[in-house]
């Protein structure tokens, strides 16, 4: 432990919680927790060890207080350069593969800002291979204490599962996509169960919706699976708009279903579009009544937005989208958190 602490103090190691994107602060708190002591801090996980990048996986165990169960957190330990990079020297993030352009943004709604709540949405666009693209959106339940952790956990689990699958196999037909997205939802659910079991949170405290969308190189179809009131639409190469995934509400408009519910499988569903795909938009329920009009894609929102995203310089794309959401959507059309994830054809 002394060697690890010394290396961390000198900036030679960086720690990140596995499967809990954005929760580095939690690990920092654990390592400096004044009322706890660490037990077996560097015990390797079964079957783990140095990765190809030279990273290692270790398990940190926290000794319980009387009456508490022991908690264990898996972490990556990644070597950093001898001299930390200055911000101006840092290399830019790798560009998305040439075939697909993509972007994902989640912003705190005015209602949550006013009440000092964190953004409970999480969104992601990623490319497991050069010719495949995925969008993920998750919305934490407003009534759940740690739903922002729930949405982060679910989205991180989706990416980890799909990227692992794509190391060996990729879907080639409708049955393949059903299988991939079905197991992806199951992996996200299992990750939520694991986080709840390893912490003081109850499973319902992590309540969140989830939507996963995938497209591949030939762009002759697009596929979605999820649970809850996130939604998605897509544009075909013929210029027509289609609903890809319709938000599912409960008995009332402000109710929906979550990944943490016991009967979650009954409310999870798969959908797909058979048209040649030009672009796709996924969104959280904060944008449900902006992106859709009476359940159908609203051209006045989707088409101008996609035209701007495609035409703007990639360096300015994310700030411009954030500015648009802040100026035109948040506080005007909704007080909820908002997420947009988009992909579009490039290089044709």
C-alpha positions as CSV (number, residue, x, y, z in Angstrom):
1,X,0.0,0.0,0.0
2,X,2.9,2.4,0.8
3,X,4.3,1.9,-2.7
4,X,0.9,2.6,-4.3
5,X,0.4,5.7,-2.2
6,X,3.9,7.0,-2.9
7,X,3.4,6.5,-6.7
8,X,0.1,8.2,-6.6
9,X,1.5,11.1,-4.7
10,X,4.2,11.6,-7.3
11,X,1.6,11.5,-10.1
12,X,2.9,8.1,-11.5
13,X,-0.5,6.4,-11.0
14,X,-4.0,7.3,-11.8
15,X,-7.0,5.5,-10.4
16,X,-10.5,5.1,-11.9
17,X,-13.5,3.1,-10.7
18,X,-14.3,0.3,-13.1
19,X,-17.9,0.4,-14.4
20,X,-18.7,3.7,-12.7
21,X,-17.9,6.4,-15.2
22,X,-17.2,9.8,-13.7
23,X,-16.8,8.5,-10.2
24,X,-13.1,9.0,-9.6
25,X,-14.0,11.4,-6.8
26,X,-15.5,8.4,-4.9
27,X,-12.3,6.5,-5.1
28,X,-10.4,9.5,-3.9
29,X,-12.7,9.7,-0.9
30,X,-12.2,6.0,-0.2
31,X,-8.4,6.3,-0.3
32,X,-8.5,9.2,2.1
33,X,-11.4,8.1,4.3
34,X,-10.4,9.1,7.8
35,X,-12.8,6.7,9.6
36,X,-11.9,3.6,7.6
37,X,-8.9,1.5,6.9
38,X,-8.1,-0.4,3.7
39,X,-7.7,-4.2,3.8
40,X,-5.7,-6.1,1.2
41,X,-5.6,-2.9,-1.0
42,X,-3.7,-4.5,-3.9
43,X,-5.1,-8.0,-4.0
44,X,-5.5,-8.8,-7.8
45,X,-8.9,-9.7,-9.1
46,X,-9.3,-13.3,-10.2
47,X,-7.9,-13.7,-13.7
48,X,-6.8,-10.1,-13.9
49,X,-3.4,-8.5,-14.3
50,X,-1.6,-6.1,-16.6
51,X,-3.6,-5.2,-19.7
52,X,-2.1,-4.5,-23.1
53,X,-1.8,-0.9,-22.2
54,X,0.2,-1.7,-19.1
55,X,-2.8,-1.1,-16.8
56,X,-3.6,-3.4,-13.9
57,X,-6.9,-4.2,-12.2
58,X,-6.9,-4.4,-8.4
59,X,-9.6,-4.8,-5.7
60,X,-9.8,-2.3,-2.8
61,X,-11.6,-3.7,0.2
62,X,-13.0,-1.3,2.8
63,X,-13.1,-2.7,6.4
64,X,-16.7,-2.5,7.6
65,X,-17.9,-0.6,10.6
66,X,-19.7,-2.8,13.2
67,X,-22.9,-4.2,11.7
68,X,-21.9,-3.3,8.1
69,X,-21.0,-5.7,5.3
70,X,-17.5,-5.5,3.8
71,X,-17.4,-3.4,0.6
72,X,-15.1,-4.0,-2.3
73,X,-14.5,-1.7,-5.3
74,X,-12.6,-2.9,-8.4
75,X,-10.3,-0.2,-9.8
76,X,-8.0,0.2,-12.7
77,X,-4.5,1.4,-11.9
78,X,-3.0,3.1,-15.0
79,X,0.5,4.4,-15.3
80,X,0.9,8.1,-16.2
81,X,3.8,9.8,-17.9
82,X,6.9,10.8,-15.8
83,X,6.0,14.5,-16.5
84,X,2.3,15.3,-16.4
85,X,1.1,16.9,-19.6
86,X,0.0,20.5,-19.4
87,X,-3.5,21.1,-20.7
88,X,-2.2,22.9,-23.8
89,X,0.1,19.9,-24.6
90,X,-2.6,17.3,-24.3
91,X,-3.3,15.4,-27.5
92,X,-6.9,15.8,-28.8
93,X,-9.3,13.0,-28.5
94,X,-9.3,10.6,-31.5
95,X,-11.8,11.5,-34.1
96,X,-14.7,9.2,-34.7
97,X,-14.3,6.7,-37.6
98,X,-14.8,8.3,-41.0
99,X,-18.0,6.4,-41.9
100,X,-20.0,7.7,-38.9
101,X,-20.0,11.1,-37.3
102,X,-21.4,11.2,-33.8
103,X,-21.9,13.3,-30.7
104,X,-23.5,12.9,-27.2
105,X,-24.4,15.7,-24.7
106,X,-26.2,15.6,-21.3
107,X,-27.0,18.9,-19.5
108,X,-28.6,19.7,-16.2
109,X,-32.1,21.0,-16.4
110,X,-33.2,24.3,-14.9
111,X,-35.3,22.5,-12.3
112,X,-32.3,20.5,-11.0
113,X,-30.0,23.6,-11.1
114,X,-32.5,25.5,-8.9
115,X,-32.6,22.6,-6.4
116,X,-28.8,21.9,-6.6
117,X,-29.4,18.4,-7.9
118,X,-26.8,16.8,-10.2
119,X,-27.6,16.0,-13.8
120,X,-29.3,12.6,-13.7
121,X,-28.9,12.0,-17.4
122,X,-25.9,10.2,-19.0
123,X,-25.3,9.8,-22.8
124,X,-22.6,8.4,-24.9
125,X,-21.7,7.9,-28.6
126,X,-19.0,5.3,-29.3
127,X,-17.5,3.2,-32.1
128,X,-16.4,-0.4,-31.2
129,X,-15.0,-0.8,-34.7
130,X,-14.4,1.6,-37.6
131,X,-17.7,0.7,-39.3
132,X,-20.1,0.4,-36.3
133,X,-21.6,3.2,-34.2
134,X,-23.7,3.1,-31.0
135,X,-25.7,5.7,-29.1
136,X,-26.6,5.2,-25.4
137,X,-28.9,7.4,-23.3
138,X,-30.0,6.8,-19.7
139,X,-32.2,9.0,-17.5
140,X,-32.0,8.6,-13.7
141,X,-35.3,8.7,-11.8
142,X,-36.0,12.0,-10.2
143,X,-37.3,10.3,-7.1
144,X,-34.2,8.0,-6.6
145,X,-31.5,9.2,-4.3
146,X,-28.5,8.0,-6.4
147,X,-30.1,7.8,-9.9
148,X,-27.2,9.8,-11.4
149,X,-24.9,7.0,-10.4
150,X,-27.4,4.5,-11.8
151,X,-27.4,6.1,-15.2
152,X,-23.6,6.4,-15.3
153,X,-23.3,2.8,-14.3
154,X,-25.7,1.5,-16.9
155,X,-24.1,3.5,-19.7
156,X,-20.6,2.4,-18.8
157,X,-21.7,-1.3,-18.6
158,X,-23.3,-1.0,-22.1
159,X,-20.0,0.3,-23.6
160,X,-17.9,-2.3,-21.8
161,X,-20.2,-5.2,-22.9
162,X,-20.4,-4.2,-26.5
163,X,-16.7,-3.5,-26.9
164,X,-15.9,-6.9,-25.4
165,X,-18.4,-8.7,-27.7
166,X,-17.0,-6.9,-30.8
167,X,-13.5,-8.3,-30.1
168,X,-14.8,-11.7,-31.2
169,X,-18.1,-11.2,-33.1
170,X,-20.4,-8.6,-34.6
171,X,-24.1,-9.0,-35.6
172,X,-24.8,-9.6,-39.3
173,X,-28.6,-10.0,-39.3
174,X,-31.7,-9.1,-37.3
175,X,-31.4,-12.1,-35.0
176,X,-27.8,-11.1,-34.3
177,X,-28.8,-7.6,-33.3
178,X,-31.6,-8.8,-31.1
179,X,-29.1,-11.1,-29.3
180,X,-26.5,-8.4,-28.9
181,X,-28.8,-5.7,-27.6
182,X,-30.6,-8.2,-25.4
183,X,-27.5,-9.3,-23.7
184,X,-26.4,-5.7,-23.4
185,X,-29.4,-4.7,-21.4
186,X,-28.8,-7.7,-19.2
187,X,-25.2,-6.7,-18.6
188,X,-26.4,-3.2,-17.6
189,X,-28.9,-4.6,-15.2
190,X,-26.3,-6.9,-13.7
191,X,-23.9,-3.9,-13.2
192,X,-26.6,-2.1,-11.3
193,X,-27.2,-5.1,-9.1
194,X,-23.4,-5.3,-8.4
195,X,-23.1,-1.7,-7.5
196,X,-26.1,-1.9,-5.1
197,X,-24.6,-5.1,-3.5
198,X,-21.2,-3.4,-3.0
199,X,-22.5,-0.2,-1.5
200,X,-24.9,1.1,1.0
201,X,-27.4,2.0,-1.8
202,X,-30.6,0.1,-2.3
203,X,-31.2,-1.0,-5.9
204,X,-34.2,1.3,-6.2
205,X,-31.8,4.2,-5.3
206,X,-30.1,3.7,-8.7
207,X,-33.3,3.7,-10.8
208,X,-32.8,4.7,-14.4
209,X,-34.1,4.2,-17.9
210,X,-31.8,3.0,-20.7
211,X,-31.8,3.1,-24.5
212,X,-29.2,1.6,-26.8
213,X,-29.0,2.2,-30.5
214,X,-26.7,0.5,-33.0
215,X,-25.8,0.8,-36.7
216,X,-23.2,-0.8,-38.9
217,X,-21.3,-0.2,-42.1
218,X,-24.0,-0.9,-44.7
219,X,-26.5,1.4,-43.0
220,X,-29.4,-0.5,-44.4
221,X,-31.0,-0.8,-40.9
222,X,-30.8,0.6,-37.4
223,X,-31.5,-1.2,-34.2
224,X,-32.6,-0.2,-30.7
225,X,-33.4,-1.8,-27.3
226,X,-34.3,-0.3,-24.0
227,X,-36.7,0.3,-21.2
228,X,-38.4,3.6,-20.2
229,X,-39.2,6.9,-21.7
230,X,-36.1,7.8,-23.7
231,X,-36.9,8.0,-27.4
232,X,-35.2,7.9,-30.8
233,X,-35.9,8.8,-34.4
234,X,-34.0,8.4,-37.6
235,X,-33.8,9.9,-41.1
236,X,-33.7,7.7,-44.2
237,X,-31.6,8.5,-47.2
238,X,-34.9,9.3,-49.0
239,X,-35.4,12.3,-46.7
240,X,-38.2,10.8,-44.7
241,X,-38.2,10.7,-40.8
242,X,-39.2,7.6,-38.8
243,X,-39.7,6.9,-35.1
244,X,-37.2,4.3,-34.1
245,X,-38.0,3.9,-30.4
246,X,-41.2,5.3,-28.9
247,X,-40.9,6.4,-25.2
248,X,-42.9,4.1,-22.9
249,X,-44.8,5.8,-20.1
250,X,-46.7,4.3,-17.2
251,X,-50.4,5.0,-16.5
252,X,-49.6,8.7,-16.2
253,X,-47.5,10.9,-18.5
254,X,-44.8,11.4,-15.8
255,X,-44.4,7.7,-15.0
256,X,-42.2,5.2,-16.7
257,X,-40.3,1.9,-16.1
258,X,-36.8,1.5,-14.9
259,X,-33.9,-1.0,-15.2
260,X,-34.0,-1.5,-11.4
261,X,-37.6,-2.9,-11.3
262,X,-38.1,-6.5,-10.6
263,X,-40.2,-7.0,-13.7
264,X,-37.9,-4.9,-15.9
265,X,-37.7,-7.6,-18.6
266,X,-41.5,-7.3,-19.3
267,X,-41.0,-3.6,-20.2
268,X,-37.8,-3.9,-22.2
269,X,-38.3,-4.0,-25.9
270,X,-36.5,-4.2,-29.2
271,X,-37.2,-2.2,-32.3
272,X,-35.6,-1.6,-35.7
273,X,-35.8,0.4,-38.9
274,X,-35.4,-1.2,-42.2
275,X,-34.7,1.9,-44.3
276,X,-31.3,3.0,-45.5
277,X,-30.1,5.3,-42.6
278,X,-28.8,8.8,-43.0
279,X,-28.8,9.9,-39.4
280,X,-30.3,9.0,-36.0
281,X,-31.2,10.9,-32.9
282,X,-31.6,9.5,-29.4
283,X,-32.9,11.7,-26.5
284,X,-34.0,11.6,-22.9
285,X,-37.6,12.4,-21.8
286,X,-36.6,16.0,-21.3
287,X,-36.7,16.3,-25.1
288,X,-39.6,14.0,-25.7
289,X,-42.1,16.7,-26.6
290,X,-39.5,18.7,-28.6
291,X,-38.3,15.9,-30.8
292,X,-41.7,14.2,-31.2
293,X,-45.1,15.7,-32.0
294,X,-48.0,13.5,-31.3
295,X,-45.6,10.6,-31.2
296,X,-44.1,11.3,-34.6
297,X,-40.7,12.9,-35.5
298,X,-40.9,16.7,-35.6
299,X,-39.1,17.8,-38.8
300,X,-38.8,21.4,-37.5
301,X,-36.5,20.0,-34.7
302,X,-34.6,17.1,-36.2
303,X,-33.7,18.3,-39.7
304,X,-32.3,21.8,-38.8
305,X,-30.4,20.3,-35.8
306,X,-28.8,17.6,-38.0
307,X,-27.9,20.1,-40.7
308,X,-26.1,22.2,-38.2
309,X,-24.3,19.3,-36.6
310,X,-23.0,18.1,-39.9
311,X,-21.9,21.6,-41.1
312,X,-20.2,22.9,-38.0
313,X,-16.4,22.4,-37.4
314,X,-15.9,19.3,-35.2
315,X,-13.9,21.3,-32.7
316,X,-16.9,23.6,-32.1
317,X,-19.6,21.0,-32.4
318,X,-20.0,20.0,-28.8
319,X,-19.9,23.6,-27.4
320,X,-22.3,24.7,-30.1
321,X,-24.8,21.9,-29.2
322,X,-24.5,22.7,-25.5
323,X,-25.2,26.4,-26.2
324,X,-28.2,25.6,-28.4
325,X,-29.7,23.4,-25.6
326,X,-29.1,26.0,-23.0
327,X,-30.5,28.9,-25.0
328,X,-33.4,27.2,-26.8
329,X,-34.5,24.2,-24.7
330,X,-33.6,24.3,-21.0
331,X,-35.9,26.5,-19.1
332,X,-38.0,27.3,-22.1
333,X,-39.4,23.9,-23.3
334,X,-38.5,21.8,-20.2
335,X,-37.0,22.2,-16.7
336,X,-35.8,18.5,-16.8
337,X,-32.3,17.3,-17.6
338,X,-31.7,16.9,-21.4
339,X,-29.7,14.4,-23.4
340,X,-29.1,14.2,-27.1
341,X,-27.0,11.5,-28.8
342,X,-26.7,11.5,-32.6
343,X,-25.0,9.7,-35.4
344,X,-24.9,10.5,-39.1
345,X,-23.3,9.2,-42.3
346,X,-20.0,10.6,-43.4
347,X,-17.7,10.0,-46.4
348,X,-20.4,9.2,-49.0
